[in-house]
Amino acid sequence: MKFVVSSTEILNHLTAISRVISSKSTLPILDNFLFNLEENKLTITASDLETTLVTWVELENTEGIGEIAVPAKLLIDTLKEFPEQPLTFQINTETFAIDIFSVNGKFSIVGQQGEEYPELPVIQASHATSVKLSHDLLLSGINKTLFATADDELRPVMNGILVEIAPEELTFVASDAHKLVRYKRTDVKAEAESSFILPKKPAALLKNLLPREDFDVKLEFDEKNAFFSLTNFTVICRLVEGKYPSYNSVIPTNNPNKLQIDRLELYNTLRRVSVFSNQASNLVRLKITGNQLVVSAQDIDFSISAVERLTCSYEGDEMEIGFKSSFLIEILANLASTDVKVELSDPTRAGLLLPVEKEFDEEDVLMLLMPMMINA
C-alpha cells in the first residue's frame, strides 16, 4: 500500500495520540501506532489497553488498502526533523518494510503485523447511554476537577472523576479525602439518569484535545467503556469499576461564618507565607477577626515564621482555623473568579470555597477542604 501525506499534518496527529502510549507496556505491539488505510482515509490508533486514541487523516493520493503496526518513537523522532513537505509512505504488507520518501531522501523502517494489535472494545447496545455535550462544558468539568483526584491504590474509585448525568444537569466530582470539588452544569439535556467514573489518564488526554475542538462531543458509555467522539479523534477508555462514595454527605450545609476576599491577594499571600511552614505538615493558620484575615505559618525546628494581614469582609464569630497550604493554594488556583467566598462552621469542620462570580451562568462550583489541627 502507498499514500502521500503532509509531514506536519501527520506529525500533529501522531503527537496528539502518542501521549497514550505507556513506557511500561507489557505488550511490545503497543509501542507501535496501528496504521489502517482504506480508500482515501488513513486511520491511526495508539493504545495502552486501558485507554485508546484513534485519529484519521483524509488523503488524496493513495494506492491499495491494508494495515500495519509502525514503531511510534522512531516515526515521531523522524517526522520532527522534517520541514513542511509531502512524504510518500510505501508499505509492503507481506515483509512489513516501510519506506518513507521525502523530497531529498529515503528512510526505511520495519513494522509489524497489524493483526497482532488489540481489537477495540465495543459498546454494549443494551446497556449504552448516549449524550451530546458541548466541548466547553466537558473541558470545564475536567479542568475544575482533575487536580482533586487521588492517587490511592487501595481505593481506585477515588483516582477518577465521577460524572453524573441527570435529565436537567451534569455533575463532575473529584476528591482525595482531603479536598473535594463538585462542578455542576445545567445547560445539558439527557434522557435518563446514569453515571460513570472517568479515569485520570483519559481525562488528561481529553484536557489536551478539547481546546482544539469546535463542535459538540458525542459521549457513549456502558458499564465497562466510554467513547468520546471528537471531530478528528475518538478517545476510548475502560471505566473505573466500583461505587463512588456518597460525596453529598460530607458537604456541610450549616455554615454561619462567611468570609469574602480577593482571590489573587489570598493566593499570593499563601504562596509567600507557606514557605515558612513546617515541611512535613505544610500547615498555615487563618485567623479571622472583624474585617481582617491574618495568615501565618511557622517552623519551630528552624525558628522561622511569617505573618501577613489582609482586609476582607466577614460575617460570623472570631475564628482560627488551620489548612494544608498546598491544598488551599491549589484550590484557589483552580477558581476563576476575582473574589472568593469561604464558608466555615467551626475549626474542626470542612471549609467551603465558592467563586463569587461565575464563568458561565449555568455552572455551580463548590470546592471543599478539610481543616488541620492547630497545636497550641
N, C-alpha and C positions, 0 to 999 in steps of 0.2 A: 504493500500500500504506500501511497505517496500523497503529501499535501504541502502547500505553501502557506506560511503564516508570518505575520509581523513579529519581529523579535521582542519588541516591548509589550505588545498585547499579550502574547503567551506568557511572558515573564510576570506580568501583573497578575494574571490568573493563577499561575503556579505559586507565586509568593503568598498570595492570599490563602490558598488551601494547604500550603506546606506546614502551616502552624499546627495542624492537627497531627502531623507525623511525630511519633514518640521516639526519643533516643534510646529507650529501654525496651523496644519491641521484642517480643519472643518469637514472632514470625518474620523471617527475613524478607518475605514478599512485601511486607508493609513498609519497607524502606523505599518502596517504589511508588511512582504515580501509575495509575492504570489509564492508558490512552485507548479510547474506543472511537473509531472512525466509521461513520455511517453517512452515506451521501455527502452533503456539504457541512456536516456538523461533527466537530471533534469534542467528545465528552471526556473530561479528565476527573479522576477520582483519587482522593487521598483518605486514608483511614488509620485508626489505631484500634479497631474492633469496637470500642465503646462509642466513638464519635466518627462520623464520616462526612466529608465535604465533597460535593460534586459541583463542577463548573463546566461551562461549554463555550466554545468559540465557533462562530459561523465562518466558514471558509468559502472561497470562490474557486480555488484551483485544487482539485483532489482527484485521486485515482484509486479505485479499489476500496474495499472495506476490510475491517479486522480490528483486533485488539492486541495490545502488548503492554507489559509492565516495564517502565523506564526508571532507571536509578534516579531518585529525587535530588539528592545533594549534588551529584555530578552535573545533572542537567541545569539546575539553578545556578551553580557556580559558573558554568559555561555561558549561559544566557546573560548573566550580569555584565559580562565583559564586552558584549556586542553593542555598537551604536544602533539606532533605529534602522532596520533594513529587513527585506524579506528573507526568510530562511526556508529552505526546502528540506523536508524530512522524508527520507526514503527508507522504508522499513521492510525487511524480509521476514515475513511471519513464520517461516519454517526454520531459519537459522537464528532468528531474533537479533540479527545485525541491524543497527540503526546508523545511517549516515546522514549527517546534517551538513548541508551545503550552504555556505554564506557567499557573499559577493566575491571574496578573495580566497576561500579555502574550503576544506572538508574536514569534519570531525566525526570520528567513528566510535560508537559505544555499543555495548551488548546489553540487550534487555532480557526479560524472562517471559515465560508463557503467561499470557493474560488470564487463562482459565484457573490458574492457581490462586488468583486474588479472591478474597472472601466475597460472598454474594451480599448484596444489600438487603437489609431487613424489609419486611413488608408490613404495612398497617393492616390489622385485622378489621375488616369492614364492620363486623357485628359489634365490635367494642369501640369503634372510632368516633372521635369528636373532631369537628372541623370548625374553625372560626377565622375570620379575616381581621387583621389588626393593622392599624397604621404603623409605619416603620418608626415614627417619632414616639409613639406610645410604648412600643416594645423596647426601644433604645432607652427611654427614660426609666422604665421599670427595671431594666438590668443595671443601668448606671447608678440608680439610687440604692440598690440592694446588694450588688455583688460584693462590695467591700465588707459587708457584715456577715458573710458566710463563714462557717467554721472550718477548721482542719482537724476533724475528730474521727480517728479510725474506728472508734468504738460505736459512734453514732453517725453512720453515713448520711442519714436523712438531713442532718444539720449542715452538711457540706454543700447543699444545693439551695436553689431559690424555689420556694413554694409558689406556684402560680394557681390561683383560684379563679375560676371563671363562673360568673353568675349572669342571669339574663340582662341585668342592668349595670353590672360593674365587673372590673377585673382587678384582682389584688395580687401584688407581689410581696412576699415576706421572706426575710432572711434574719438569722440570729446565730450567735455563737455562745449563747447563755450569759454573756456579759452585756452585749448590746443587741438591740432588735430594731429592725426597720420594717415598717408597713407602708406600702405605696399603693394607693387606690386610684383607679380611673373610672369615670362614669361615662366616658364617650365611646362605649363599646356595646355591641349587641350580640348576645349569644342565645341559642335556643334552649339550652339546658345547663344545669349546674354540673361542674366537673372540676377536677384539679389534678396536678402532677407536680413532681419535684424535678426541676431542671438542674443537671449537674453543673459544676463550676466551669469546666473546660469549654463545653459548647456555649455557655453564657458569655465567656470571654471572647470566643470566636465571633459570636453574633455582635458583640460590642464593637469589634473591629470592622465588621462587614456592613452594619446598618447605616453608618454615616454616609456611605456612598449611594444608599438606596433612595429612589424617588417614588416608589409605588407601595401599595399595601402588601403585607406579608401574609401568606396563607399558612396557618398553623393547623396541622393534623396530628392527632396522637391517639394511642390506645393505651393498654395497661403497661406496655413494655417500652415503646419507642415514640419519639416525636419527630415530625418532619417540618422544617421551616423552609418554605419555598419563597426565594427572593428572585429578583429579575435575572441575575446571572449565576446564582448559586443556590444549592439546596444543602441545608445543614440537617443531618440525620443523627440523632443521639439516643442511646439507651438511657431510659429514665432511672432515677434512684428509686429503689423499691423500699417500701415501708410507709409508716404513717407519721406525718409531721406532728410534733407536739401541739397541744392546744395553746396557741400564742395569745389569744384574746384574754385568757385568764390571768396573764402576768402584767397586762397593761393597767396601771392604777387609774381609777375613774374619779376619785375624790382628791383633787389637788388644789387646796385653797391658796397656796403660796405661788404667786405668779411674778416672774421676772422678765422684763423685756430689755434687750441690749443690742448694740451694734455688733453684728456677727463678726465682721472683719477685725474690729478692735479686740474683741474677746479672743479670737483665733490667734492674732499676733501676740497678744499678752501671754496666752498659754504656751505658745512656742518658745518665748523668751524665758518665762518662769520655770517651765518644765525641765530646762537644762539643769536646774539646781535641785531637782527632786531625787529621791533615793533611786538608784538604778534598778534595784530589784522590784520595788513596788510601783515606781512611777507616779506616786501619789501627789495630787495637788489639792489644796483646800480652797473652797469658795466660802467666804463669809459675807452674808448679805445683811446690811443694816440700813434702814431708811432707803435713800436713793444711791447707796454706794455698794459696789461689789469689790471685795478685797481678795485678790488671787495670790496665794502664797505656796511656797514649796521649800523644803529643807532636806539636807542630807547630813545627819548628825555625825556620821563616820568621818566626813571630810570637813566638818564645821563650815558648811556653805549654806546660804539661804537667799531667797528672793521674795520680794513683795511688790505687787502693783495694785493701784487703785483705779477703778473705772466707775464712771457715772452710769446709772441705769434707772429704769422706772420699776418699782417693786411694790407689790401689794401682798402683805402677809406678815407672819411673825419673823423676828430676827432668827437667823439660822446659819449654822456652819455645817457644810457637807463636803465629803471627800470623793474624788473621782480619779480613775486612772487617766493620766493626762493624754497618753497616746490615743486612747479610745475617744476621748472628748474632742481632741483635735481632728481626728478622722471624721467624726460625725459633722462637725462644723464645716469641714472642707467639702462635704457632700450635700450640704444645704445651700440653696441658691439665693435665698432672699437677703436683702440688705440688713434687716433686723431679725433677730431670732427670739422666740418666746420659750422660756424654761418654766415648766410647771412642776412643783415639788409638794409632797405631803409632809414627809419628815426625813431626817438624815439617814434613816435605815431603809428607806423605800426608793424604788427606781424613780429617776427623774425623766420627764418627757421634754424633748426638744422639738419645737414646731416652727416652721417658717412663718413669718408674719405676712409676707406677700407670696402669692402663688405664681409659678412659671406658667401654668395652664389653669384656666378656670375650672376644668373638670377634675383636677387632681386633689388628693388628700394625702399629705406626707406626715408620718409620725415616726420619730426616732426615740428610742428608749435606751437609757444607760443605767446599769446597776451601780450603786454607790460603793465606796470602800470605807472600811472602819478607820476612824481617825483616833490614833492612840494619843491620849492626852500627855 
